[in-house]
Amino acid sequence: MPVVPEPFSVLLPVYRGDDAGFFERAITSVTRDQELRPDELVVVVDGPVPDPIAAVLRRTEAGELTAGVPVRVVALPTNLGLAGALQAGLAACRHEVVARADADDVSLPDRFERQLPLMADVDLLSSAIVEFEDDEDARGLVRAWPSDPVEIARTARLADPFNHPSVVYRRSAVRAAGGYQHLARLEDYWLFVRMIAAGARVTNVAEPLVLYRV
């Protein structure tokens, strides 16, 4: 029998340096355009943002971009940085399973339909991602990692074996490893190696499910 996915949240941080147009596209890609839509979208606003981003936030909260997916906005009074923003967002997520997204990338329509059934047996997974610049149809380098847990653990000794913009994880496994902690530009890697060390069940999807803007 097919696996019925658990309810899940999408966690998406945004800050003043993000592009409003890219941010809007990221939101529609993880909600309206998904074949399996999330049960909520949690947007963490990491400190004050300029008017164009604030306008996208208002449209998101009004439901104009999300096709009925409930939205929660966590507005931080000051910029905490990525680790602090993600910790605040995780605390606000209502569901055990959380999918990450970034404010300038594009999730392909089958991303969650492919990933969420696998979460019945794992605590952390990502997918391959493919680079693009301005045209979503002009795709470049594919970044992929092993799917075998032993190979993932071996890779983690030298490099991040997951693509953070395409990660899905269990909040309980993140908390068991100590959560996000500040380590400049390596917050995700530092979390994932601690999760592996703590015994998290891991895998990767070989197919690209996220367009990574470069």
Salt bridges, closest charged atoms under 4 A:
GLU6 OE2 - ARG170 NH2 2.29
GLU24 OE1 - ARG59 NH1 3.01
ASP33 OD2 - ARG25 NH1 2.93
ASP33 OD1 - ARG32 NE 3.07
GLU40 OE1 - ARG94 NH1 3.52
GLU64 OE1 - ARG59 NE 3.11
GLU96 OE2 - ARG170 NH1 3.87
ASP102 OD1 - ARG100 NH2 2.65
ASP123 OD1 - ARG201 NH2 3.11
GLU131 OE2 - ARG143 NH2 2.71
GLU136 OE2 - ARG25 NE 2.80
GLU151 OE2 - ARG154 NH1 2.40
GLU187 OE2 - HIS182 ND1 3.68
ASP188 OD2 - HIS164 ND1 3.79
GLU207 OE1 - ARG114 NH2 2.59
